[in-house]
Amino acid sequence: MRRLGRLDPANVGFAVAILVLVIVAGVMTDTFLTERNVTAMSRQLVTNGFLSLGMLLVILTGGIDLSIGTVVAFAGLLAIGLQTVMPFPAAIAVALAMGIAVGAFNGIMIAWFRLQPFIVTLASMGGLRGLLYIYSRNPLYNEDPVFRSALGGGFIGPFPVPVLILLATLPIIWFYLNRTTSGRAVYAIGVNAEAVRLAGINIRIHILATYVACGFLAAVAGVLLASRLGVAQPSVGIGYELDAIAAVVIGGGILGGGGGTVIGVVGGVIALAMVDNVLNLFNVESYYQQFLKGVIILVAVLARRK
């Protein structure tokens, strides 16, 4: 009973709302709870899952990363486009290195030059979007069965490979945040960066690490998405940062820093995936979906107002 008393009312409210959504969707449509639909939904949430984990890391420090959607698009283009001149493992390595480089640039600008994360990542988003259109203005296609079956389109038993990769990533991020000195420092930086600095902890390195991890996870999401679809488009990724922020906030993340958990992010990602899935089943246009996500973010922030 004491544990129940410590539960965040906002978390309980969101959990009840999702439960109601599942019940209503299961009653009103015959396809929502089918194995095929659940598998499809699990594959679709992988992209936002990786992006939300990266966004959680930077939000914990009091930052934000608006460039992740563009990293997704560029990573997909590189992973497919470079296969004309090198093996696909090397192309994937270049795509992941690009994500790390973007994250490192953001982290250095924010930690060493003390620029606002919003401005830095907004500039990265615009600049990188321009570069990827220079690289390719048209969609790039890949029909290599090995590239598709080994990653985004593959299954191990009944489980999609991207879902298994995401599930393997979750305990790594959880362990880093909850069982390492560096992870606890990330939480502390979001609460009071000056106190952390006076304690002798190198704030710059920890902030840099979170943005590098965020860029890397976004690149992983881009590679897996391109592998699953067999196509990479320059226009992909627009608005993905909104989904990631929404998942973090729904899961209890505090945009000012210092609050949020991996378990909460998982709940937020699943919640958004179910909302999208239900709206798609009822043929609701994407414009209304974006509006609803904006409302969800606002409600989540208001629900956790102190």
SULUR-V369567 format. One record per residue. N is the residue number from 1. RES is the residue in one letter. SS is DSSP state (H for helix, E for strand, L for the rest). PHI is phi in whole degrees, -180 to 180 (NA if undefined). Layout:
BEGIN
n={N & N}
res={RES & RES}
ss={SS & SS}
phi={PHI & PHI}
END
This chain:
BEGIN
n={1 & 2 & 3 & 4 & 5 & 6 & 7 & 8 & 9 & 10 & 11 & 12 & 13 & 14 & 15 & 16 & 17 & 18 & 19 & 20 & 21 & 22 & 23 & 24 & 25 & 26 & 27 & 28 & 29 & 30 & 31 & 32 & 33 & 34 & 35 & 36 & 37 & 38 & 39 & 40 & 41 & 42 & 43 & 44 & 45 & 46 & 47 & 48 & 49 & 50 & 51 & 52 & 53 & 54 & 55 & 56 & 57 & 58 & 59 & 60 & 61 & 62 & 63 & 64 & 65 & 66 & 67 & 68 & 69 & 70 & 71 & 72 & 73 & 74 & 75 & 76 & 77 & 78 & 79 & 80 & 81 & 82 & 83 & 84 & 85 & 86 & 87 & 88 & 89 & 90 & 91 & 92 & 93 & 94 & 95 & 96 & 97 & 98 & 99 & 100 & 101 & 102 & 103 & 104 & 105 & 106 & 107 & 108 & 109 & 110 & 111 & 112 & 113 & 114 & 115 & 116 & 117 & 118 & 119 & 120 & 121 & 122 & 123 & 124 & 125 & 126 & 127 & 128 & 129 & 130 & 131 & 132 & 133 & 134 & 135 & 136 & 137 & 138 & 139 & 140 & 141 & 142 & 143 & 144 & 145 & 146 & 147 & 148 & 149 & 150 & 151 & 152 & 153 & 154 & 155 & 156 & 157 & 158 & 159 & 160 & 161 & 162 & 163 & 164 & 165 & 166 & 167 & 168 & 169 & 170 & 171 & 172 & 173 & 174 & 175 & 176 & 177 & 178 & 179 & 180 & 181 & 182 & 183 & 184 & 185 & 186 & 187 & 188 & 189 & 190 & 191 & 192 & 193 & 194 & 195 & 196 & 197 & 198 & 199 & 200 & 201 & 202 & 203 & 204 & 205 & 206 & 207 & 208 & 209 & 210 & 211 & 212 & 213 & 214 & 215 & 216 & 217 & 218 & 219 & 220 & 221 & 222 & 223 & 224 & 225 & 226 & 227 & 228 & 229 & 230 & 231 & 232 & 233 & 234 & 235 & 236 & 237 & 238 & 239 & 240 & 241 & 242 & 243 & 244 & 245 & 246 & 247 & 248 & 249 & 250 & 251 & 252 & 253 & 254 & 255 & 256 & 257 & 258 & 259 & 260 & 261 & 262 & 263 & 264 & 265 & 266 & 267 & 268 & 269 & 270 & 271 & 272 & 273 & 274 & 275 & 276 & 277 & 278 & 279 & 280 & 281 & 282 & 283 & 284 & 285 & 286 & 287 & 288 & 289 & 290 & 291 & 292 & 293 & 294 & 295 & 296 & 297 & 298 & 299 & 300 & 301 & 302 & 303 & 304 & 305 & 306}
res={M & R & R & L & G & R & L & D & P & A & N & V & G & F & A & V & A & I & L & V & L & V & I & V & A & G & V & M & T & D & T & F & L & T & E & R & N & V & T & A & M & S & R & Q & L & V & T & N & G & F & L & S & L & G & M & L & L & V & I & L & T & G & G & I & D & L & S & I & G & T & V & V & A & F & A & G & L & L & A & I & G & L & Q & T & V & M & P & F & P & A & A & I & A & V & A & L & A & M & G & I & A & V & G & A & F & N & G & I & M & I & A & W & F & R & L & Q & P & F & I & V & T & L & A & S & M & G & G & L & R & G & L & L & Y & I & Y & S & R & N & P & L & Y & N & E & D & P & V & F & R & S & A & L & G & G & G & F & I & G & P & F & P & V & P & V & L & I & L & L & A & T & L & P & I & I & W & F & Y & L & N & R & T & T & S & G & R & A & V & Y & A & I & G & V & N & A & E & A & V & R & L & A & G & I & N & I & R & I & H & I & L & A & T & Y & V & A & C & G & F & L & A & A & V & A & G & V & L & L & A & S & R & L & G & V & A & Q & P & S & V & G & I & G & Y & E & L & D & A & I & A & A & V & V & I & G & G & G & I & L & G & G & G & G & G & T & V & I & G & V & V & G & G & V & I & A & L & A & M & V & D & N & V & L & N & L & F & N & V & E & S & Y & Y & Q & Q & F & L & K & G & V & I & I & L & V & A & V & L & A & R & R & K}
ss={L & H & H & H & H & H & L & L & H & H & H & H & H & H & H & H & H & H & H & H & H & H & H & H & H & H & H & H & L & L & L & L & L & L & H & H & H & H & H & H & H & H & H & H & H & H & H & H & H & H & H & H & H & H & H & H & H & H & H & H & L & L & L & L & L & L & L & H & H & H & H & H & H & H & H & H & H & H & H & H & H & H & H & H & L & L & L & H & H & H & H & H & H & H & H & H & H & H & H & H & H & H & H & H & H & H & H & H & H & H & H & L & L & L & L & L & H & H & H & H & H & H & H & H & H & H & H & H & H & H & H & H & H & H & H & L & L & L & L & E & E & L & L & L & H & H & H & H & H & H & L & L & L & L & E & E & L & L & E & E & H & H & H & H & H & H & H & H & H & H & H & H & H & H & H & H & H & H & H & L & H & H & H & H & H & H & H & H & H & H & H & L & H & H & H & H & H & H & L & L & L & L & H & H & H & H & H & H & H & H & H & H & H & H & H & H & H & H & H & H & H & H & H & H & H & H & H & H & H & L & E & E & L & L & L & L & L & L & L & H & H & H & H & H & H & H & H & H & H & H & L & L & L & L & L & L & L & L & L & L & L & H & H & H & H & H & H & H & H & H & H & H & H & H & H & H & H & H & H & H & H & L & L & L & L & H & H & H & H & H & H & H & H & H & H & H & H & H & H & H & H & H & H & L & L & L}
phi={NA & -64 & -64 & -62 & -67 & -89 & -64 & -69 & -56 & -65 & -64 & -62 & -63 & -66 & -63 & -65 & -62 & -67 & -61 & -63 & -61 & -63 & -64 & -64 & -65 & -65 & -79 & -85 & -138 & -85 & -101 & -62 & -96 & -75 & -60 & -63 & -70 & -64 & -64 & -62 & -65 & -65 & -70 & -72 & -80 & -61 & -58 & -68 & -62 & -66 & -64 & -70 & -63 & -65 & -65 & -58 & -60 & -76 & -67 & -60 & -86 & 92 & -105 & -162 & -134 & -91 & -93 & -65 & -63 & -70 & -62 & -57 & -65 & -68 & -62 & -65 & -62 & -67 & -62 & -91 & -64 & -76 & -71 & -76 & -124 & -156 & -62 & -65 & -63 & -69 & -63 & -65 & -62 & -65 & -62 & -67 & -64 & -61 & -62 & -63 & -64 & -64 & -62 & -65 & -61 & -60 & -63 & -67 & -61 & -81 & -81 & -90 & -97 & 57 & -87 & -68 & -55 & -59 & -69 & -62 & -73 & -66 & -65 & -62 & -59 & -67 & -65 & -69 & -63 & -65 & -64 & -71 & -73 & -66 & -66 & -159 & -93 & -118 & -61 & -111 & -113 & -144 & -114 & -65 & -65 & -69 & -61 & -79 & -76 & -78 & -126 & -63 & -101 & -88 & -132 & -116 & 67 & -88 & -102 & -64 & -59 & -59 & -65 & -66 & -65 & -63 & -64 & -73 & -77 & -56 & -66 & -66 & -66 & -61 & -63 & -60 & -75 & -108 & -127 & -124 & -63 & -65 & -64 & -66 & -66 & -61 & -60 & -66 & -62 & -67 & -80 & -157 & -64 & -66 & -65 & -65 & -64 & -68 & -79 & 91 & -92 & -77 & -64 & -60 & -63 & -70 & -65 & -58 & -61 & -67 & -73 & -64 & -63 & -63 & -64 & -65 & -64 & -66 & -67 & -59 & -60 & -66 & -65 & -65 & -66 & -64 & -67 & -68 & -85 & 76 & -150 & -125 & -121 & -62 & -84 & -67 & 99 & -68 & 89 & -64 & -65 & -65 & -63 & -66 & -62 & -61 & -63 & -66 & -68 & -59 & -80 & 102 & -68 & -106 & -63 & -80 & 106 & 89 & -139 & 143 & -136 & -65 & -60 & -62 & -63 & -58 & -62 & -65 & -65 & -64 & -61 & -65 & -63 & -69 & -61 & -61 & -64 & -64 & -64 & -67 & -63 & -95 & 59 & -81 & -65 & -63 & -61 & -69 & -64 & -64 & -61 & -64 & -64 & -62 & -65 & -62 & -60 & -62 & -64 & -63 & -67 & -65 & -67 & -106 & -67 & -89}
END
